[in-house]
Amino acid sequence: MKKLLLTFSLLTGLITFAQQTDEKPIDKNIIKTDVTEFLLTTNYHLNASWEHLMSKKASLQLDLYFSNYGDLTYDDFYAQLGASYRFYFNRHSNQMRGFYVAPAVRLHWSHASGVYNVSDYDILVPTAGFSLGYQWIIKKKWTLDLYTDWQLDFITHRLHGGYGSFGIKFGYKF
């Protein structure tokens, strides 16, 4: 009886150990850039976003934006740092695609020198709001994110009318 039990245990262990899974690793990151500014303005600007899958249908996105408005002879610029938590409403889990809503917080910083005969000034404006959008995955690695964004300004208590009201982001999933 002991030999039969030992043989059964060894065979069960070997069979269990020999099975393999067909699951492919999940790409949990997307790096993006907003192409809207390239298409609509002539200002010098840089922007980047990083999105990371946190759960089956939610992700965290961090945004960085920098712009030099006017021409490059002035020391005037605008910078923005933001974070949003995206909830995807689709039947595909672990994909970061489809319709989403994203509560967001941002910090806007502007610096101007000699504008309108006024001395240098800096302003720091925190905002909170949300984004709505739809993200497509193209050929399993490329993304296209069409979004609209609303932010409430904490200083003047009005909608922030600058960068981020709508846009298109193009990205790479890895």
C-alpha positions in Angstrom: 0.0 0.0 0.0 2.9 2.4 0.8 4.5 1.7 -2.6 1.2 2.4 -4.4 0.7 5.7 -2.5 4.3 6.7 -3.2 4.0 5.9 -6.9 0.7 7.8 -7.1 2.3 10.8 -5.4 5.3 10.9 -7.6 3.2 10.6 -10.8 0.8 13.3 -9.7 3.7 15.6 -8.9 5.4 15.0 -12.2 2.2 15.6 -14.2 1.4 18.7 -12.3 5.0 20.0 -12.7 5.1 19.2 -16.4 2.1 21.3 -17.4 2.9 24.6 -18.9 0.8 27.7 -19.3 0.1 29.5 -22.6 -0.3 32.9 -21.0 1.8 35.6 -22.6 3.3 38.3 -20.5 1.1 41.4 -20.3 2.4 44.7 -21.6 1.7 47.0 -18.7 3.2 50.3 -19.8 2.5 52.9 -22.5 4.7 55.9 -23.3 2.9 58.6 -25.3 3.2 62.1 -26.7 0.4 64.5 -27.5 0.4 65.3 -31.3 -2.3 68.0 -31.0 0.1 70.8 -30.3 2.4 69.7 -33.2 -0.6 70.0 -35.5 -2.3 73.2 -34.2 0.4 75.6 -32.9 3.8 76.9 -33.8 5.1 77.2 -30.2 8.0 75.3 -29.0 6.8 72.5 -26.7 7.6 69.1 -25.2 5.2 66.6 -23.7 5.3 63.0 -22.5 2.9 60.7 -20.8 3.5 57.4 -19.1 0.6 55.0 -18.4 0.9 51.9 -16.2 -1.7 49.2 -15.8 -2.6 49.0 -12.1 -5.4 46.4 -12.2 -7.5 44.6 -14.8 -9.4 47.7 -15.9 -7.6 50.7 -14.3 -4.3 52.4 -14.9 -2.3 55.4 -13.6 -1.1 58.0 -16.1 1.6 60.7 -15.3 1.9 63.7 -17.7 4.7 66.2 -18.2 4.3 69.3 -20.5 6.5 72.2 -21.2 5.9 75.1 -23.7 7.7 78.3 -24.6 5.0 80.7 -25.8 5.7 83.7 -27.9 9.1 83.4 -29.7 12.3 82.0 -28.3 13.8 85.4 -27.5 11.6 85.8 -24.4 12.1 83.9 -21.2 8.4 82.9 -21.0 7.3 79.4 -20.4 4.5 77.2 -19.2 4.9 73.8 -17.5 2.4 71.3 -16.3 2.8 68.1 -14.2 -0.3 65.9 -13.9 -1.6 62.5 -12.7 -4.8 60.7 -13.6 -6.3 57.3 -12.6 -8.1 55.8 -15.6 -11.1 53.5 -15.4 -11.7 51.5 -18.6 -15.2 50.4 -19.5 -14.7 47.5 -21.8 -14.9 43.7 -21.9 -11.2 43.2 -22.4 -9.2 43.2 -19.2 -5.5 44.0 -19.0 -5.6 45.8 -22.3 -5.7 49.6 -21.6 -8.1 50.1 -24.5 -11.6 51.3 -25.1 -13.7 54.1 -23.5 -12.3 55.5 -20.2 -13.0 58.1 -17.6 -10.1 59.5 -15.5 -10.2 61.8 -12.5 -7.0 64.0 -12.6 -5.0 66.5 -10.7 -2.5 68.9 -12.2 0.0 71.6 -11.2 0.4 74.4 -13.8 3.4 76.8 -13.6 3.8 79.9 -15.7 6.7 82.3 -15.9 6.7 85.6 -17.9 9.2 88.4 -18.1 8.5 91.8 -19.4 5.0 91.0 -20.7 2.6 94.0 -21.0 5.2 96.3 -19.4 4.9 94.3 -16.2 7.9 92.9 -14.3 8.7 89.2 -14.1 6.0 87.0 -12.5 5.5 83.4 -11.7 2.2 81.7 -11.0 1.5 78.2 -9.7 -2.0 76.9 -10.2 -3.3 73.6 -8.9 -6.3 72.1 -10.8 -8.5 69.0 -10.5 -11.0 67.5 -12.9 -11.5 64.6 -15.2 -10.9 63.3 -18.7 -13.0 61.3 -21.0 -11.6 59.4 -24.0 -11.2 56.4 -26.1 -7.9 54.5 -26.6 -7.2 52.2 -29.5 -4.4 49.6 -29.6 -3.0 49.2 -33.1 -1.0 46.0 -34.0 -0.6 45.1 -30.3 2.1 47.7 -29.7 1.0 51.2 -30.9 -1.8 53.3 -29.2 -4.0 56.2 -30.3 -5.7 58.1 -27.5 -8.5 60.6 -28.3 -9.5 62.6 -25.2 -11.2 65.6 -23.9 -10.3 67.2 -20.5 -12.0 69.5 -18.0 -10.0 71.0 -15.1 -11.3 73.3 -12.3 -8.8 76.0 -11.2 -8.4 76.1 -7.4 -7.3 79.8 -7.3 -10.1 81.5 -9.4 -12.6 78.6 -9.2 -13.2 78.5 -12.9 -12.6 76.0 -15.7 -9.0 76.0 -16.8 -9.1 77.1 -20.4 -5.5 76.3 -21.5 -3.8 73.2 -22.6 -5.7 70.0 -22.3 -9.2 70.7 -23.4 -9.0 68.1 -26.2 -6.2 66.1 -27.9 -4.8 63.1 -29.6 -1.9 61.1 -28.1 0.2 58.6 -30.0 2.0 56.0 -28.0 4.0 52.7 -27.8 2.9 49.8 -25.5 5.6 47.7 -23.8 
